[in-house]
Amino acid sequence: RVERQADGVIMVEDQIPGTTMLEIAGEIHEARISRDWTQRELAEQARVSRPTVARIERGDDTSTATLAKVAAALELRVELRASSNSADVGSS
């Protein structure tokens, strides 16, 4: 599940692989459009390339560092939370 909260946090929790990035992409796109920015303007603010912004908005995989830079330029923050029903890593 991906949810944008009022304080600008994009919360990512317990998702099927692939679905999460598409939902984050939609939130990034909506935030950019609401600022009336082009992809190039967002790229300049985030200090990434315009094709990187396009890839993020398509839902392509990207590093968390790059995603964080783009989110920060939009005054958003991405938080990852483990689901409450996920297995503990390393438990026997």
N, C-alpha and C positions, 0 to 999 in steps of 0.2 A: 504494500500500500504506500502511496506517495501522497503527501498532503502539504500544501503551503499554508503555514500558520500566519496569523496577523502580524507577528513580530518579524516576519521575513525568513523564517526557518522552513526549509524544505525537508520534511521528515520522511525518511525512507525506512520502512519496516516490513519484514517478512514477505518477500516477493518471489514470484516465479521468475527464474532467470530470463532476462530479455525484456520483460514487461516493465521493470523498474526504469530502465534507461529511457524507454519511450515516454513514460509518464514524466520523468524529469525533463526530458527534451521539451515537452509541451509547456511545462512551467517556465523554463528558461525562455522559450519563444514568446509566451504571453507577457512575461515581465519586460522583455525587450520591446515588444510592440507597444505596451502601455507607456513606455518612455518615449515612443516615437523615434527609436533608434534604428539605424540600418545595421546589418550584420557587421559591416566595416567599422561603424562607430563603437559597437560593443567590443569588437576585437581590439580596437585602439585602447579603450578603457581598461580592458582585461590584460592587455599586453600579450595577446595571442594573435595568430593569423586569422583572416576572415574565413578561409576554408576550415579551420578548427571550429569556429562558431557554427558554420554550416553543418559540420559532422555532428556536433553536439545536438543541434536542433533536429537532425534526422534520427537521433537516437543511437548513433554509432557508439561503440565503446570508446572511452577516453580515460585518461588517468584521473585519479581523485584530485591530484594537485591542479590539473588543468580545469577540471570542473569547479573546484573551489575558487580559482581565479575569476572565472566567468561569473559564478554566482556572486562573489564579492563585488564585482563591478556593477552588479544589479542590486546591491545592498541586500542580498540573500545569503543564507548560510545553509549548507547541506549537512544534516546529521544522520548518521547510520545507527540503527538500533537493532540488536538481535531480537528475534521473536521470542516470546516467552515460552514457546513450546519447542524450541530448537534444542537439539542434543548438545551437551557440553563437549567441547573439543578435548580429546585426551582422556575422557572418563572411561572407566572399564565397566 
